Amino acid sequence: MDVLLVFLGILFLLAFWAVLRRDTRIRTRGRRTTGVIVGHKAIKDSETGTTYAAVFRFTTEDGRTVEAVSTLSTSWRRGIGREVALIYDPADPEGTADRPGSHRLNLVFIPTLLAWGTGLTAIGLDGLLF
């Protein structure tokens, strides 16, 4: 059981690191642009049913046309053809582009991952070592 807690704790800490790194890159290297909602991607979940994430099309600073899927999804599809403000990391525009406000969720998510990761690892190590 203690080994499992350490393992889970390390997984939480790795997730913390990945989310923090992505968030930091957006904050330090992020470029703002305007994109257009060109469609929606259906996301199926057994608990919430189907939700829809907006698909954005925009042009990067270097002139590439890119499509990206929002990290946020809702139960409705709307806004096709509507212009929206976007922020993206030039090193990975397809993987990071989203509406600027969507990254605010990380203000809660990052500390939660850190707390769970640290707590589970500490409890597991306490059981293994003492």
Phi, psi and omega in degrees: 000318181295323178296320178298319179296318178297316179300312178297319178300317179294322176299317177298319180293324175294319177296319177304312182298316181296315181292318179298317180298314180297315181297318179296318179297319179296317182291324184267326184248355187302138176247141179261144178205179175245136178234178180235137174285119183250355180173193179219146176254126179283133178239115183265135179221134183293336181270317185259355183083211181262130172240168186230128177257136180293143173253122182257147169239132180208169178249130181281172179303325183271009173092003178282141173267127188231145170244138180219153180257134180296150175280345179258143177226156181226173181276001180231158176247121178203166173090008180301130183093349182280138175280141179222148174285139180227158171227141182210159175268122182301335179286339181207067184297323180295324185270348186237348185295133176194173176292142184306321182290340183295336181282350179293335177301333180293341177297333176263319187294317183297309178296328179295315177299318180297315182297313180295316181298314180294315182297311180296319179295316181296316180296316179296316178294324178300317179291327180281325187264335186239000000 
